[in-house]
Amino acid sequence: MNGARFLSLAPLQVVQALVGFGALAAFTRLMSAEEFGRYALALSLSMAAHTLLFTWAESAAFRFFSISQAARRTADHYATLIAIAVVLGLATLLVTGLVLTNAGFSAEANTLAAFAAGAAVLRFVTRLGRESDRAALAFGRYALMETAYLALGFAAGIAFLTIIDLGPAAPFAGLALGGAIIVLIDAPRLYREAKGGFVTFTRGRRYAAYGAPLALALAVDLGVQAVARIMVSAQAGDAALGSYAAAFGLARPLDLIFIGVSAAFAPMIFAAFEKDGPEAARKSARDAFALLAALALPACVGLALVADPLAALMVGESVRTEAAHLLPWLALAGLFSGFTLYYWSEAFQLTQRTGLRALLMLAPGAIQLSATFFLTPLYGALGAAMAATCGAAIGCCLLAVVGRGLIALPVNISALTRAFAATAVMAAGLLALPQDATLITQIFIGGALYAAAAIALDLLGARKRMSAVLQALVTKLRRFTLSHGLK
């Protein structure tokens, strides 16, 4: 199993969790519920726009690296990516400037949109570098640069919010500054990699043919989430939208688990597919599924069971209570979405059938929006959370079934069953705790119970791994004793 690669990215996952929770705790306290709702809506729209405009090139940077390397055309690969970045980046900034100049928006909206556009363009350039690092298996540089971007962006965002009082635009201003610094660091290396390379329209068109449908599929999903948030704001108010967005933030650990496992395993799966064919890719995918099940299932259930104390700790008072009520639903939605985006989608990317994936995602999106439209007036933000879970579940099942016709990615039944059983033990223990148990107590007890059950059930070969660790410790202790003349 390539779990070691996942562990090598663990420091980045820790920083992502700290920044995600830190941003949630800070922004929900430093902004009013209405301001946080507007920020959340702008963030959702910005992510959808970024995905539609830029993700196709980011995915191509990863997918075609090994192909270009095998053909000894990496300089052409990098030169084409740089040309795409320059053209797309400048065009985006120009169009944004023209729209904001003539649209007659308020000063706050103009400031928010300007910083969001700048942050998106700079993030695009940094993502080209990071996806190239990941494809080249340069996990150290990937983790270091991504960590630096997140830390710089978060720190600058807090400063812009507290010192300059930029309001909802402050987080985007911070990300823009962080992105600018990372671009300055990345630029010389990217230029060296592209030196001597040729920019060709044929290569760019090939990248677009692969990446555009994938970006469209992702944009459909993010667009659905953005429209759902607009519905919540229109039907239940900005404060309800703030609670909805805060609950999404509390469910962020699930995203980090899926992103981390994908970052470690996806390069292996793609390399195996290109080098040795579908069977080799399925073998690597089986390990990835096992790790996802072992980590994501307990995280989902754990988030649902500690929703109240977690929200009390991490979320501002104005949105705290409702966010806790929404978290179980959105944690379940995050579990389904994670398997959809980071596992079942691999079948469509491996076989370059990204257009089919984009088409399939229209169905769960339409179902979620329809359910949001009908449920939000009845249940407020809770109705939107229920709709999100429904859409995510349908999307997961749809891509799993259709994807098997392209390449049958395995379901590791053994690992899944053991993960379910260990999670059930953890859940039973948490439910048996007194209602006034602290969050730290619940996390400690839940983690200990899950670990004990995982070892007892030999999840991911836990017993063998523990035995190997103990043997290594005994050997080191014996050598230490002999070298110091101890008995």
C-alpha positions in Angstrom: 0.0 0.0 0.0 1.2 3.5 -0.8 0.0 4.8 2.5 3.5 6.2 3.1 2.8 8.8 0.5 -0.3 9.8 2.3 1.7 10.1 5.5 4.3 12.2 3.7 1.5 14.7 3.0 0.2 14.6 6.6 1.8 18.0 7.6 0.0 19.6 4.7 -3.3 18.1 5.8 -2.7 19.4 9.3 -2.1 22.9 8.1 -5.2 22.7 5.8 -7.3 21.6 8.8 -5.9 24.3 11.0 -6.4 27.0 8.3 -9.9 25.8 7.5 -11.0 25.7 11.1 -9.1 28.8 11.9 -10.8 30.7 9.1 -14.2 29.5 10.2 -13.6 30.4 13.8 -12.1 33.8 12.9 -14.4 34.9 10.1 -17.7 33.9 11.9 -16.6 36.0 14.9 -15.1 39.0 13.1 -18.0 39.2 10.6 -21.7 39.5 11.3 -23.9 36.6 10.2 -25.0 38.6 7.1 -21.4 39.5 6.2 -20.3 35.9 6.5 -23.2 34.9 4.4 -22.2 37.3 1.6 -18.6 36.1 1.9 -19.7 32.5 1.6 -21.8 33.2 -1.4 -18.9 35.1 -3.1 -16.6 32.2 -2.3 -18.9 29.7 -3.8 -19.4 31.8 -7.0 -15.6 32.4 -7.2 -14.9 28.7 -6.9 -17.4 27.8 -9.6 -15.9 30.5 -12.0 -12.4 29.3 -11.2 -13.3 25.7 -12.0 -15.0 26.6 -15.3 -12.2 28.9 -16.5 -9.0 27.3 -15.2 -9.4 23.7 -13.9 -9.2 22.2 -17.4 -5.6 23.4 -17.7 -4.8 22.3 -14.2 -6.1 18.8 -14.8 -4.2 18.7 -18.1 -1.0 19.7 -16.3 -1.3 16.6 -14.2 -2.7 14.2 -16.8 -0.2 14.9 -19.6 3.0 15.2 -17.6 3.9 11.6 -17.7 2.9 11.4 -21.3 5.1 14.3 -22.2 7.9 13.0 -20.1 7.8 9.6 -21.9 7.9 11.4 -25.2 10.7 13.7 -24.0 8.6 16.8 -24.6 8.3 18.2 -21.1 9.6 21.6 -22.2 6.8 21.8 -24.8 4.4 20.8 -22.0 5.5 23.5 -19.7 5.7 26.2 -22.4 2.1 25.4 -23.5 0.9 25.6 -19.9 2.7 29.0 -19.3 1.1 30.4 -22.5 -2.3 29.2 -21.4 -1.8 30.8 -18.0 -0.8 34.2 -19.5 -3.7 34.3 -22.0 -6.4 33.1 -19.6 -5.1 35.2 -16.7 -5.0 38.5 -18.5 -8.3 37.9 -20.3 -10.0 37.1 -16.9 -8.7 40.3 -15.3 -9.6 42.4 -18.3 -13.1 41.1 -18.6 -13.6 41.5 -14.8 -12.4 45.1 -14.9 -14.7 45.9 -17.8 -17.7 44.3 -16.1 -17.1 46.0 -12.8 -16.6 49.4 -14.4 -19.9 49.3 -16.3 -22.2 47.1 -14.2 -23.0 49.7 -11.5 -22.5 47.4 -8.5 -22.0 48.8 -5.0 -18.5 49.7 -3.8 -18.5 46.6 -1.5 -19.5 44.3 -4.4 -16.8 45.8 -6.7 -14.1 45.4 -4.1 -15.2 41.8 -3.3 -15.3 40.8 -7.0 -11.9 42.5 -7.8 -10.0 40.7 -5.1 -11.8 37.4 -5.8 -10.8 37.6 -9.5 -7.2 38.5 -8.7 -7.0 35.7 -6.1 -8.4 33.2 -8.6 -5.9 34.1 -11.4 -2.9 33.8 -9.0 -4.3 30.6 -7.6 -4.5 29.2 -11.2 -0.8 29.8 -11.7 0.1 28.2 -8.4 -2.1 25.2 -9.2 -0.2 24.6 -12.5 2.9 24.3 -10.4 1.4 22.1 -7.8 -0.3 19.7 -10.2 3.0 19.4 -12.1 4.8 18.6 -8.8 2.2 15.9 -8.0 2.5 14.3 -11.4 6.3 14.3 -11.0 5.9 12.7 -7.6 7.7 15.7 -6.0 5.5 15.4 -2.9 7.9 17.4 -0.7 7.8 20.5 -2.9 4.1 20.0 -3.4 3.4 20.0 0.3 5.8 22.8 1.2 4.5 25.2 -1.4 0.9 24.4 -0.8 1.4 24.9 2.9 3.1 28.2 2.4 0.2 29.4 0.2 -2.4 28.5 2.7 -0.6 30.0 5.7 0.3 33.2 4.0 -3.2 33.6 2.6 -4.9 33.0 5.9 -2.6 35.3 7.9 -2.9 38.1 5.3 -6.7 37.7 5.3 -7.0 38.1 9.0 -4.7 41.2 8.8 -6.8 42.7 6.1 -10.0 42.0 8.1 -8.8 43.3 11.4 -6.4 46.2 10.5 -7.9 47.5 7.2 -11.4 46.3 7.7 -12.0 45.1 4.2 -15.0 43.1 5.4 -16.1 40.1 3.2 -13.3 41.0 0.7 -10.5 40.5 3.2 -10.1 36.7 2.8 -9.8 37.1 -0.9 -7.3 39.9 -0.6 -5.2 37.6 1.7 -5.4 34.8 -0.8 -4.3 37.2 -3.6 -1.3 38.2 -1.6 -0.3 34.7 -0.8 -0.8 33.6 -4.4 1.4 36.5 -5.6 4.3 35.4 -3.3 4.1 31.8 -4.4 3.9 32.8 -8.1 7.2 34.8 -7.6 8.8 31.7 -6.1 7.4 29.3 -8.8 8.1 31.5 -11.8 11.8 30.9 -12.2 11.5 27.1 -12.0 8.6 27.0 -14.5 10.6 29.2 -16.9 13.6 26.8 -16.6 11.3 23.8 -17.3 9.8 25.5 -20.3 13.1 26.8 -21.8 13.6 25.5 -25.3 10.0 24.3 -25.5 7.5 25.2 -28.2 3.9 26.3 -27.8 1.7 24.5 -30.2 -2.0 25.0 -30.8 -2.4 21.2 -31.3 -1.1 20.5 -27.8 -3.3 23.2 -26.3 -6.4 21.9 -28.1 -5.6 18.4 -26.9 -5.4 19.7 -23.3 -8.7 21.5 -23.7 -10.4 18.5 -25.2 -9.4 16.4 -22.1 -9.8 19.1 -19.4 -12.8 21.1 -20.5 -15.4 18.4 -19.9 -13.8 17.6 -16.6 -13.9 21.3 -15.6 -17.5 21.6 -16.8 -18.5 18.6 -14.6 -16.8 20.2 -11.6 -18.2 23.6 -12.4 -21.7 22.1 -12.6 -21.3 20.7 -9.1 -19.9 24.0 -7.8 -22.5 26.0 -9.7 -25.2 23.9 -8.2 -23.8 24.7 -4.7 -23.7 28.3 -5.6 -27.3 28.4 -6.8 -28.4 26.5 -3.8 -26.8 29.1 -1.6 -28.5 31.9 -3.6 -31.8 30.0 -2.9 -31.1 29.8 0.8 -30.3 33.5 0.9 -33.4 34.4 -1.1 -35.8 32.1 0.8 -34.4 32.1 4.3 -32.1 35.1 4.5 -28.4 35.9 4.7 -28.2 34.7 8.3 -29.4 31.2 7.4 -26.9 31.2 4.6 -24.2 32.0 7.1 -25.2 29.0 9.2 -25.3 26.8 6.1 -21.8 27.9 5.1 -20.5 27.5 8.6 -21.7 23.9 8.7 -20.0 23.3 5.4 -16.8 24.6 7.0 -17.2 22.2 9.9 -17.4 19.3 7.5 -14.1 20.4 5.9 -12.1 17.5 7.5 -13.8 15.1 5.2 -12.6 17.1 2.2 -9.1 17.0 3.5 -9.1 13.3 3.9 -10.2 12.7 0.3 -7.8 15.3 -1.0 -4.9 13.8 0.9 -5.6 10.3 -0.2 -6.1 11.3 -3.8 -2.9 13.4 -3.8 -1.0 10.3 -2.6 -2.7 7.6 -4.7 -3.9 9.3 -7.9 -0.4 9.7 -9.4 0.2 6.0 -8.8 -3.1 4.9 -10.3 -2.5 7.0 -13.5 1.1 5.9 -13.8 0.1 2.3 -13.4 -2.6 2.7 -16.0 -0.3 4.3 -18.6 2.6 1.8 -18.0 0.9 -1.5 -17.2 -2.7 -1.2 -18.1 -6.1 -1.3 -16.4 -5.4 -4.2 -14.1 -2.4 -2.5 -12.5 -4.5 0.6 -12.1 -7.3 -1.4 -10.3 -4.7 -2.8 -7.9 -3.6 0.6 -6.8 -7.2 1.8 -6.7 -8.1 -1.0 -4.4 -5.6 0.2 -1.8 -6.9 3.8 -2.2 -10.5 2.7 -1.6 -9.5 0.8 1.5 -7.7 3.9 2.9 -10.6 6.1 2.1 -13.1 3.8 3.8 -10.9 3.5 6.9 -10.5 7.3 7.3 -13.7 8.8 5.8 -16.3 6.6 7.4 -15.3 7.3 11.1 -14.7 11.0 10.2 -18.2 11.3 8.9 -19.9 9.6 11.8 -17.6 11.4 14.3 -18.5 14.8 12.9 -22.2 14.1 13.2 -21.9 12.9 16.8 -19.8 15.8 18.1 -21.6 18.5 16.1 -22.8 20.5 19.1 -19.5 20.9 21.0 -17.5 21.3 17.7 -19.8 24.1 16.6 -19.6 25.7 20.1 -15.8 25.7 19.8 -15.3 26.6 16.2 -18.2 28.8 15.1 -19.4 32.3 16.2 -22.4 32.6 18.3 -24.6 34.1 15.7 -24.6 31.0 13.5 -23.6 28.3 16.0 -26.8 26.5 16.9 -28.2 26.1 13.4 -24.7 25.1 12.1 -24.6 22.2 14.6 -28.1 21.0 13.4 -26.9 21.0 9.8 -23.6 19.3 10.2 -24.7 15.7 10.3 -26.5 16.1 7.0 -23.6 17.9 5.4 -21.1 15.4 6.7 -23.0 12.7 5.0 -23.1 14.8 1.8 -19.4 15.2 2.1 -18.8 11.5 2.3 -20.8 10.8 -0.9 -19.3 13.8 -2.7 -15.8 12.7 -1.7 -16.1 9.2 -3.2 -17.7 10.8 -6.3 -15.0 13.4 -6.9 -11.9 11.5 -5.7 -12.6 7.9 -6.5 -15.4 7.1 -9.0 -14.4 10.0 -11.2 -11.0 8.4 -11.8 -12.6 5.9 -14.2 -13.7 8.7 -16.5 -10.3 10.5 -16.3 -8.3 7.3 -16.9 -10.3 6.6 -20.0 -10.5 10.3 -21.0 -14.3 10.1 -21.0 -14.6 13.4 -19.1 -17.4 14.6 -21.4 -19.6 11.7 -20.2 -18.9 12.6 -16.6 -20.0 16.2 -17.2 -23.2 15.0 -18.7 -23.9 12.6 -15.8 -23.5 15.3 -13.2 -26.4 17.2 -14.6 -28.9 14.7 -13.0 -27.8 15.0 -9.3 -27.5 18.7 -9.7 -31.0 19.1 -11.0 -32.3 16.9 -8.2 -30.5 18.9 -5.5 -31.7 22.2 -6.8 -35.3 21.0 -7.1 -35.2 19.6 -3.6 -33.6 22.9 -2.3 -36.4 24.9 -3.9 -39.1 22.9 -2.2 -37.5 22.1 1.1 -35.9 25.5 2.0 -39.2 27.4 2.4 -40.4 24.6 4.8 -37.2 23.8 6.8 -34.8 26.7 6.1 -31.1 25.9 5.8 -31.8 22.4 7.1 -33.9 21.7 4.0 -31.0 22.8 1.8 -28.7 20.5 3.7 -31.1 17.6 3.2 -31.2 18.4 -0.5 -27.4 18.5 -0.7 -27.2 15.0 0.8 -29.8 13.7 -1.6 -28.0 15.1 -4.6 -24.6 13.8 -3.4 -25.9 10.3 -2.8 -27.4 10.1 -6.3 -24.3 11.4 -8.0 -22.1 8.9 -6.1 -24.3 6.0 -7.2 -24.6 7.2 -10.8 -20.9 7.6 -11.4 -20.1 4.3 -9.6 -22.4 2.4 -11.8 -21.7 4.0 -15.2 -17.9 4.2 -14.5 -17.7 0.4 -14.1 -18.5 0.2 -17.8 -15.3 2.1 -18.6 -12.9 0.6 -16.0 -14.2 -1.4 -13.1 -12.6 0.4 -10.1 -12.9 -2.1 -7.2 -14.9 -1.9 -4.1 -12.8 -3.3 -1.3 -15.6 -5.2 0.5 -13.3 -6.5 3.2 -11.9 -3.1 4.1 -15.4 -1.5 3.8 -17.0 -4.1 6.1 -14.2 -3.8 8.7 -14.4 0.0 8.6 -18.1 -0.1 9.1 -17.7 -2.4 12.1 -15.0 -0.3 13.7 -17.0 2.9 13.2 -20.0 1.2 14.8 -17.9 0.5 17.9 -16.7 4.1 18.0 -20.3 5.4 17.6 -21.6 3.2 20.4 -18.9 4.4 22.7 -19.6 8.1 21.9 -23.3 7.7 22.4 -22.7 6.1 25.8 -20.8 9.1 27.1 -22.5 11.6 29.3 -24.1 14.5 27.4 -21.8 17.0 29.2 -18.6 15.2 28.0 -16.1 17.7 26.6 -15.1 17.7 22.9 -11.6 16.6 23.8 -12.9 13.7 25.8 -15.2 12.6 22.9 -12.4 12.8 20.4 -10.0 10.9 22.6 -12.5 8.2 23.5 -13.8 7.9 19.9 -10.3 7.7 18.4 -9.2 5.1 21.0 -12.2 2.9 20.4 -11.9 3.1 16.6 -8.2 2.3 16.8 -8.8 -0.6 19.1 -11.5 -2.0 16.9 -9.4 -1.5 13.7 -6.6 -3.5 15.3 -8.9 -6.2 16.5 -10.5 -6.5 13.0 -7.1 -6.2 11.3 -8.3 -3.2 9.2 -5.6 -2.2 6.6 -3.4 -5.0 8.0 -3.2 -3.2 11.3 -2.1 -6.2 13.4 0.8 -7.0 11.0 1.9 -3.3 10.9 1.8 -3.0 14.7 3.7 -6.2 15.0 6.4 -4.9 12.7 6.6 -1.6 14.6 6.9 -3.4 17.9 9.6 -5.7 16.6 11.5 -2.7 15.3 11.3 -1.0 18.7 12.4 -4.2 20.5 15.4 -4.5 18.1 16.4 -0.9 18.6 16.1 -1.2 22.4 18.2 -4.4 22.4 20.9 -2.6 20.3 20.8 0.4 22.7 21.2 -1.9 25.7 24.1 -3.8 24.2 25.9 -0.7 23.0 25.7 0.8 26.5 26.7 -2.4 28.3 23.4 -2.7 30.1 21.8 -6.0 31.1 
